[in-house]
Amino acid sequence: MTSLPSAPSAPSPPSAGPRSLRARIVAVAVAAAVLAGVAVAYTLHASQRAQSADTASEFGLDQGHLYFRSTEAGAGRVARLPAPDGAARKAGTTRASTTSRKDARTTGGPSCERFYAAAGTGLCLQRRAGIPPKSYAVVLDEHLREKRRIALTGIPNRARVSASGRMLSWTMFATGDSYAGSSFSTRTSILDTRTGYLIKNMEEIPLTVEGRRYHAPDVNYWGVTFADDDNRFYATVSTKGKTYLVRGDMKKWAATALRTNVECPSLSPDNTRIAFKKRVREGTRDPWRLYVLDLHTMREHPLAERRSVDDQAAWLDDGTLAYALPGEGGRKQDIWSTPADGSGEPTLRVRGGSSPAAVR
Amino acid sequence: MYLASTGALAQGDPAAKAPEQSEVRRGRVAGPVLALGAVSLVTDISSEMVTAVLPLYFVLQLGLSPLQFGFLDGLYNGVTALVRLAGGYAADRGGRHKLVAGGGYALSALSRLGLLLAGGATAGIGAALAADRVGKGVRTAPRDALISLSSPPDALGRAFGVHRAMDTTGALLGPLAAFALLWATADAYDAVFVVSFCFGLLGVLMLMAFVPSRPHQHTGAPARPVAKPPGKALDLLRVPAFRRILGAAALLGAATIGDAFLYLLLQRRLDFAISWFPLLPLGAAAVYLLLAIPAGRLADRTGRRVPFLAGHAALLGGYVLLLAPTEGWPLLIGVLLLLGVFYAATDGVLMALVTPVVAPERRASGMAVLQTGQAIARLVAAAGFGAAWTLWGVAPALTCACVALTAALAGAAVLLPRTERQA
């Protein structure tokens, strides 16, 4: 009994070393707990922010607005502006804001790599890091709420919605194929939102070139654009180093090549003309120029835009085209527009934006 | 018991080599080494988290080209070599190893906040990257010097093995943590930076709390380096044994083509999706992790010269495997295994090899000179291999690398002093 008091004190007394070691362990443990708390709290905050950005949008699809992916305010998310006056008048709205278009930008849409919308349907292509990275095509309703999500592989490239909002199409650069070089590989999908029928890769569509059925392992489709009947469509096919404009038919499930050197076609709202990028120079330096092809006469003319445009142009109305170009002054991309008849001058439409889509 | 046996050893007491005493020592590693290992583990989680996501962050989030990133990265790695010498020299002046190493750890940790604050500004990101690399350069030599100063001479290989195993554990956990975070937060890179900063800061705190600033020295040399200043780092080159080790390391380094090229060659041969590319270094690191301690113990028993040469022979085996008509899994596993063996048998072992020939008061400078020499030689080798690949194609370039490494191995076998093992 009398010897007991010395026993518990045995570990600590002789030097300050062990005790200070214990103090140091406690101090580091407390610091670790605090740091862990900070890390967990920040991660939870970030994941909540990300989820709200993924699904929720602070606005819906309304007529008379130009939607785009912002790279400035609310970077990576969809934003919108009141549409240019011409389109607004056409849509019958009475918006009279020619002033301070820059300030009228509304941010806080869904986060997308590429975006397009028409009528009551939005199409948002997303990409998630990870091993391996994943991509998604997200179908959005008129409130820009998620309706359907399709998992994909590759890097989002082109997105289109038919004028009625029924037919959707998108193109992904395939990863693993050597897309970084001059040759690359694409997967183009078509989704019928009314039936829910999804064609994940349209490469198997029977193709006719110069009147004959064409077979080749290297056919790549991209940049589909649908006509008003939601059946006829146009697209680019590339094979053996050439690109063709093809006209496709959903019901017959067939495609016919119409002419060469047409990429990323975009059908005008009145369905009479196709805007496209034409390769005007070999190699990687400024290869493309925007053209418009008249489908009745099959005559083409260049637009006033003289810079190389690597985008599927979007019709703001029957007389105006919009497209993304590398940004100036450190911005990643800007949206420009130019008259569709080749007259006039290109004008800067949106600073820090891409994926233009006018909802009429 | 432990202290007594190492003390006896430090005085060269032959009784210290008695088998039962070795048995006891084998089971344990000095406290400061474990503490430094834990610091490295936590710090490596921090730094590898960022390293793993930076290319994705640059290319996908900021829209820079991979080429720009590669250029920035290579530039800063070059700068590291010079900073390392300064760090080693500063550490030796007055024996401030812990202070200099701690400064390096702190700078790297703070660079995460720089990444966070930079947003998308390229200049800010460049500055944060530079701060990280300077921190890494500054801390490495003082840290290795601390390990060597805290360990008995005949257990150096094991001490470095334990440290490298813990270090590599962090390097393995880091990318996994980063990708888990990106997955959980849907690409919130800022969360990766914040968590990385927390790990980095924890590493600094652990260093401050658990690593003694003046370790108990086991070298038999005067314990306090303050008496005489370290002099110029280049004075080291007057020590013949050091010169020979530096020569051998540089020679072998100049025949080492770099991991990135090996992974690229594997990808070409096996033709798997680019998205699996980040997993390759993890495979090699896992082997390194498993073999670091056994290789260190083997080095203590056989002399460090043999594992160091054998490790490079394993690398040569990897080159040959890539040249030979091996296919599929055997090729993948074989190359990653041999690369892991190479690191396990050479990285820490080289530090153990050089320790006995550098006086304690020059230890950090000596290690810095050696590491810098090796790094510069490897830089030259990578550039040379890249040029050969472009000019002549893959197979001739790889054949050249095989011939060069074989010649370097022969040269190093002649150069490396045999007397390194303490009798």
HADDOCK unambig.tbl for C-alpha pairs under 7 A between the chains (distance, minus, plus):
assign (segid A and resid 24 and name CA) (segid B and resid 209 and name CA) 5.77 0.50 0.50
assign (segid A and resid 28 and name CA) (segid B and resid 205 and name CA) 6.65 0.50 0.50
assign (segid A and resid 28 and name CA) (segid B and resid 206 and name CA) 6.52 0.50 0.50
assign (segid A and resid 32 and name CA) (segid B and resid 202 and name CA) 6.24 0.50 0.50
assign (segid A and resid 35 and name CA) (segid B and resid 198 and name CA) 5.47 0.50 0.50
assign (segid A and resid 39 and name CA) (segid B and resid 194 and name CA) 6.55 0.50 0.50
assign (segid A and resid 39 and name CA) (segid B and resid 195 and name CA) 4.96 0.50 0.50
assign (segid A and resid 39 and name CA) (segid B and resid 198 and name CA) 6.60 0.50 0.50
assign (segid A and resid 42 and name CA) (segid B and resid 191 and name CA) 6.34 0.50 0.50
assign (segid A and resid 43 and name CA) (segid B and resid 185 and name CA) 6.85 0.50 0.50
assign (segid A and resid 43 and name CA) (segid B and resid 191 and name CA) 5.51 0.50 0.50
assign (segid A and resid 46 and name CA) (segid B and resid 185 and name CA) 5.80 0.50 0.50
assign (segid A and resid 46 and name CA) (segid B and resid 188 and name CA) 6.21 0.50 0.50
assign (segid A and resid 46 and name CA) (segid B and resid 191 and name CA) 6.43 0.50 0.50
assign (segid A and resid 47 and name CA) (segid B and resid 184 and name CA) 6.34 0.50 0.50
assign (segid A and resid 47 and name CA) (segid B and resid 185 and name CA) 3.86 0.50 0.50
assign (segid A and resid 47 and name CA) (segid B and resid 186 and name CA) 6.66 0.50 0.50
assign (segid A and resid 50 and name CA) (segid B and resid 185 and name CA) 6.03 0.50 0.50
assign (segid A and resid 50 and name CA) (segid B and resid 186 and name CA) 5.84 0.50 0.50
assign (segid A and resid 128 and name CA) (segid B and resid 186 and name CA) 6.43 0.50 0.50
assign (segid A and resid 128 and name CA) (segid B and resid 187 and name CA) 6.34 0.50 0.50
assign (segid A and resid 129 and name CA) (segid B and resid 182 and name CA) 6.56 0.50 0.50
assign (segid A and resid 129 and name CA) (segid B and resid 183 and name CA) 6.95 0.50 0.50
assign (segid A and resid 129 and name CA) (segid B and resid 187 and name CA) 6.23 0.50 0.50
assign (segid A and resid 130 and name CA) (segid B and resid 179 and name CA) 5.48 0.50 0.50
assign (segid A and resid 130 and name CA) (segid B and resid 182 and name CA) 6.90 0.50 0.50
assign (segid A and resid 130 and name CA) (segid B and resid 183 and name CA) 6.35 0.50 0.50
assign (segid A and resid 131 and name CA) (segid B and resid 275 and name CA) 6.27 0.50 0.50
assign (segid A and resid 131 and name CA) (segid B and resid 276 and name CA) 6.49 0.50 0.50
assign (segid A and resid 132 and name CA) (segid B and resid 275 and name CA) 4.92 0.50 0.50
assign (segid A and resid 132 and name CA) (segid B and resid 276 and name CA) 6.22 0.50 0.50
assign (segid A and resid 133 and name CA) (segid B and resid 275 and name CA) 6.69 0.50 0.50
assign (segid A and resid 175 and name CA) (segid B and resid 273 and name CA) 6.93 0.50 0.50
assign (segid A and resid 175 and name CA) (segid B and resid 274 and name CA) 6.89 0.50 0.50
assign (segid A and resid 176 and name CA) (segid B and resid 273 and name CA) 4.29 0.50 0.50
assign (segid A and resid 176 and name CA) (segid B and resid 274 and name CA) 5.10 0.50 0.50
